[in-house]
Amino acid sequence: MSSTTTTSLIFLIIIFQCFLPSISTNSEGEALHALRTRLSDPNNVLQSWDPTLVNSCTWFHVTCDSDNHVIRLDLGNSNISGSLGPELAQLTHLQYLELYNNNIDGNIPEEFGNLKNLISMDLYNNNFHGNIPNSFANLKAIKFLRLNNNKLTGSIPRELTRLQNLKIFDVSNNHLCGTIPVDGNFGSFPPQSYENNRLNGPELKGLVPYDFGC
């Protein structure tokens, strides 16, 4: 390979590295704008979410790290309604997803299990229905998972007992059925985390199936 070719390749690599953050940011901006199109926003809290701006880090309720990756989405108490789509799973650096105290309905997307850096997911006090996604077992970094006061059905996925960092888990005031997990950190969560469901008490291994009563 000639020196001229080598120099050209190095130049192209440098150019690509310079543009990579903006490419990533633009992809995350598209994901956030897709969310905006799904939501009704009577108080205009999403007014700053302008898709013509390359850098979504300038939008209100969005926090980014030093590399312009979205790490926090704060839309609690925003009086928004609508449903969530799989696009938010493109925010692969997201650490905090705060959507509590709104009127969001529909299923919780299975794709949210791809948010491997997520530390906190607060979806409580909405109108979500359907099952708790099994894919949440992939959220190895998560510490706070609050899904209470929704309309969730089905059993508590036993895969969630593998979440070693989980400190707070609240699914109270839903329509869940089956039994309460006892493995892993689930043995330390208080009864209030499960109240006002159709759950049949702690799991009795070998005696009844975990989804007993569903």
C-alpha positions as CSV (number, residue, x, y, z in Angstrom):
1,M,0.0,0.0,0.0
2,S,1.4,3.4,-1.0
3,S,2.0,6.2,1.5
4,T,-0.6,8.3,-0.4
5,T,-3.3,5.6,0.1
6,T,-2.3,5.2,3.7
7,T,-2.6,8.9,4.3
8,S,-6.0,9.0,2.6
9,L,-7.3,6.1,4.8
10,I,-6.1,7.8,8.0
11,F,-7.8,11.0,6.8
12,L,-11.1,9.2,6.2
13,I,-10.9,7.5,9.6
14,I,-10.4,10.9,11.3
15,I,-13.3,12.4,9.4
16,F,-15.6,9.4,10.3
17,Q,-14.6,9.7,14.0
18,C,-15.4,13.4,14.0
19,F,-18.9,12.8,12.6
20,L,-19.7,9.7,14.6
21,P,-21.1,11.6,17.7
22,S,-23.4,13.7,15.5
23,I,-24.6,10.6,13.7
24,S,-25.4,8.9,17.0
25,T,-27.1,12.0,18.4
26,N,-29.2,12.4,15.2
27,S,-30.3,8.7,15.6
28,E,-31.3,9.4,19.2
29,G,-33.1,12.6,18.2
30,E,-35.1,10.6,15.6
31,A,-36.1,8.1,18.3
32,L,-37.2,10.9,20.6
33,H,-39.2,12.6,17.8
34,A,-40.9,9.3,17.1
35,L,-42.0,9.3,20.7
36,R,-43.3,12.8,20.4
37,T,-45.4,11.8,17.4
38,R,-47.1,9.1,19.5
39,L,-48.0,11.3,22.4
40,S,-50.7,13.9,23.0
41,D,-49.1,16.9,24.8
42,P,-51.7,19.5,25.8
43,N,-49.3,21.4,28.0
44,N,-46.6,21.7,25.2
45,V,-43.9,20.2,27.4
46,L,-42.4,18.8,24.2
47,Q,-42.5,22.0,22.3
48,S,-38.7,22.3,22.2
49,W,-38.3,18.8,20.6
50,D,-37.5,20.2,17.1
51,P,-36.5,17.5,14.7
52,T,-34.7,20.0,12.5
53,L,-32.1,20.4,15.3
54,V,-29.3,17.8,15.0
55,N,-28.5,17.9,18.7
56,S,-31.4,16.7,20.8
57,C,-29.4,17.5,23.9
58,T,-30.7,21.0,23.7
59,W,-34.3,19.8,24.1
60,F,-36.1,20.3,27.4
61,H,-36.5,17.2,29.6
62,V,-33.5,15.5,27.9
63,T,-30.1,15.1,29.6
64,C,-27.0,14.0,27.8
65,D,-23.5,13.0,28.8
66,S,-20.3,14.6,27.6
67,D,-20.4,12.7,24.4
68,N,-23.9,13.9,23.6
69,H,-25.6,10.6,24.2
70,V,-29.0,10.8,25.8
71,I,-28.8,9.4,29.4
72,R,-31.9,10.7,31.0
73,L,-35.5,11.4,29.9
74,D,-37.6,13.3,32.5
75,L,-41.3,13.5,31.5
76,G,-42.9,12.7,34.8
77,N,-46.0,14.7,35.8
78,S,-46.3,16.1,32.2
79,N,-50.0,15.3,31.5
80,I,-49.0,13.4,28.3
81,S,-51.0,10.6,26.9
82,G,-50.6,8.1,24.1
83,S,-48.5,5.0,23.8
84,L,-44.8,4.0,23.7
85,G,-43.1,2.4,20.7
86,P,-39.9,0.4,20.2
87,E,-38.0,3.4,19.0
88,L,-36.9,4.4,22.6
89,A,-34.8,1.3,22.6
90,Q,-32.4,3.1,20.3
91,L,-31.4,5.3,23.3
92,T,-28.8,2.7,24.2
93,H,-27.0,5.0,26.7
94,L,-30.2,5.8,28.6
95,Q,-29.9,5.5,32.4
96,Y,-33.1,7.1,33.6
97,L,-36.5,6.7,32.0
98,E,-39.0,8.8,34.0
99,L,-42.5,8.7,32.7
100,Y,-44.5,8.5,35.9
101,N,-47.8,10.2,36.6
102,N,-49.1,10.6,33.1
103,N,-51.9,9.0,31.0
104,I,-49.8,6.7,28.8
105,D,-51.4,3.4,27.8
106,G,-50.8,0.4,25.7
107,N,-48.2,-2.3,26.2
108,I,-44.7,-1.7,27.6
109,P,-42.5,-2.5,24.5
110,E,-40.5,-5.7,24.8
111,E,-37.6,-3.8,23.1
112,F,-37.0,-1.8,26.4
113,G,-35.1,-4.9,27.5
114,N,-32.3,-3.6,25.2
115,L,-31.6,-0.6,27.4
116,K,-28.6,-2.2,29.0
117,N,-27.4,0.9,30.8
118,L,-30.8,1.7,32.4
119,I,-30.6,2.3,36.2
120,S,-34.1,3.5,36.8
121,M,-37.4,3.0,35.0
122,D,-40.4,4.8,36.6
123,L,-43.6,4.1,34.7
124,Y,-46.0,4.2,37.7
125,N,-49.3,5.9,37.7
126,N,-50.2,5.5,34.1
127,N,-52.6,3.2,32.2
128,F,-50.2,0.5,30.8
129,H,-51.7,-2.9,30.2
130,G,-50.5,-6.2,29.0
131,N,-47.7,-8.3,30.6
132,I,-44.4,-7.2,32.2
133,P,-41.9,-7.9,29.4
134,N,-39.6,-10.9,30.0
135,S,-36.9,-8.9,28.3
136,F,-36.5,-6.8,31.4
137,A,-34.3,-9.6,32.6
138,N,-31.6,-8.1,30.4
139,L,-31.6,-4.9,32.3
140,K,-28.5,-5.9,34.4
141,A,-27.8,-2.4,35.6
142,I,-31.3,-1.5,36.8
143,K,-31.8,-0.6,40.5
144,F,-35.2,0.9,40.5
145,L,-38.2,-0.6,38.6
146,R,-41.5,1.0,39.5
147,L,-44.5,-0.2,37.5
148,N,-47.2,0.3,40.2
149,N,-50.6,1.8,39.6
150,N,-51.2,0.6,36.1
151,K,-53.4,-2.1,34.5
152,L,-50.7,-4.8,34.0
153,T,-51.8,-8.4,33.8
154,G,-50.2,-11.8,33.7
155,S,-47.6,-13.2,36.1
156,I,-44.3,-11.6,37.4
157,P,-41.6,-13.0,35.0
158,R,-39.3,-15.3,37.0
159,E,-36.4,-14.2,34.8
160,L,-36.4,-10.9,36.8
161,T,-35.0,-12.7,39.8
162,R,-31.6,-12.7,38.0
163,L,-31.4,-8.9,38.4
164,Q,-28.7,-8.7,41.0
165,N,-28.6,-4.9,41.3
166,L,-32.4,-4.4,41.7
167,K,-33.1,-2.5,44.9
168,I,-36.7,-1.3,44.5
169,F,-39.4,-3.3,42.7
170,D,-43.0,-2.1,42.9
171,V,-45.9,-3.6,41.0
172,S,-48.7,-2.8,43.4
173,N,-52.1,-1.8,42.2
174,N,-52.2,-3.7,39.0
175,H,-54.1,-6.9,37.8
176,L,-51.2,-9.3,38.2
177,C,-51.8,-13.0,39.0
178,G,-49.8,-16.0,40.0
179,T,-47.3,-16.1,42.9
180,I,-44.7,-13.8,44.2
181,P,-41.0,-14.7,43.4
182,V,-38.7,-15.5,46.3
183,D,-35.4,-16.0,44.6
184,G,-32.6,-13.4,44.4
185,N,-33.4,-9.9,45.6
186,F,-37.1,-10.6,45.5
187,G,-36.9,-12.3,48.9
188,S,-36.2,-8.8,50.4
189,F,-38.9,-6.7,48.8
190,P,-41.7,-5.7,51.2
191,P,-45.3,-7.0,50.8
192,Q,-46.4,-3.4,49.8
193,S,-44.5,-3.9,46.5
194,Y,-47.2,-6.5,45.5
195,E,-50.4,-5.4,47.2
196,N,-53.7,-4.9,45.4
197,N,-53.2,-7.5,42.7
198,R,-54.5,-11.1,42.2
199,L,-51.3,-12.6,43.5
200,N,-51.5,-15.7,45.6
201,G,-48.7,-15.1,48.0
202,P,-45.0,-16.2,47.9
203,E,-44.1,-19.0,45.5
204,L,-44.1,-22.5,46.9
205,K,-41.6,-24.2,44.8
206,G,-42.5,-27.7,43.7
207,L,-46.0,-27.4,45.1
208,V,-47.8,-25.1,42.7
209,P,-46.7,-23.4,39.4
210,Y,-45.5,-19.8,39.7
211,D,-48.4,-18.7,37.4
212,F,-51.0,-20.4,39.6
213,G,-54.3,-18.6,39.4
214,C,-53.6,-16.8,36.1
